[in-house]
Amino acid sequence: MKRQIIFASDKGGVGKSYGSRTFLDLARRAGRTVSAWDLDGSTGSLALLYPDRNPQVGAGIEDVRDPKAKGEWLEALYGAADDVLLDVPGGALDDLTRVLDGGAPSLVAEARNAGRELVVVSVIGIKRDATGTPQDAIDRFGSAVHHVVLKNGYFGDADDFVIFDGVDRGPRGPRERPVDRLRARRGRRAQTRRGTQLGVWLPPRPRRHPHALLAGRQSVAPALRA
């Protein structure tokens, strides 16, 4: 199955680009062809790490926050690559969907017309302002796409993501769940109220690389396996 994979976060600094680089490396090593796009322009992480501007060899670039951006990555949807990977700058989903007149629904339809499954990977931390991406993605793209939540283990262990998972305040207290519709269950696919399949990945706290998302680079594969 061909895919369009969007890595997104509401803010920078949560490990989104590291996650996209990890997936890109693993997918290419596994023999999948990936058209990779850094939508943060020439200063983005993918752009700096992969200087070849052929998207299927290195990474193509475009700054989606530039009002003059033409959405060159859209042509890749109809190309031969197995996966089209978009690394979207933090908080720039509005800019991504602005390229199409119909916004997010038009992007979903474009992926479908190109014969691709649309996967939105929301990378989150443990603080409230780093947790809202999954709900934003569901509100924006709806249940017709596959949603994956990637919890960055650099910020804490699995039990530290209480704002996303919900925390029991006691027998008389409410169960806090700002992302209520996700109803995520650890290590499993959970059903949202809109019927979206949600793949939740729980990385342990990294011990070696100070910016590592996962315990090992192989760990991201199960979450995004076709």
C-alpha angles and dihedrals in degrees: 000000000000115000143197108210122194120193108202142169134172091232140018125258099048096107100261096139092046088054093050091048090050092052092044093053094046094046094050092046088052090056100257117136111233127192100206124197129188105204093189091078126238094329096058122113096250091046092054095043096045107039094176105099094206098107093214092053104029125349134300117221138217132152105230090191090065108097088216094057109127099200098247088173089069091075089059090066089071094044130100098260116120091222134023108205121199119191101197120197116250112280093005103113089110089057091048094054093041089078089074120058093227095050121214096351089056091051090052090050091047091055091048092049089052090053094248134133110231114226121186114197112198112198114203142180130202101265122090095245090053096049107063099078097093093054091045090051093051093046090048103041101023129208098309091086134062113254122204124185115206113197112205107230090198088080097049150314124291093272092055094071092082095137091059098036096039127245129234109239093193136278092304100032129088124257105245112224115154088174092049098155092060094064088186122196120201117264094352141088109261131198117240122209088257092052096252116153107234121198110201119196120198112195118188120235108289116241106189118031110052092217099037117137096195140032088244134004089242090062096079093060098081092053094056102029113138 
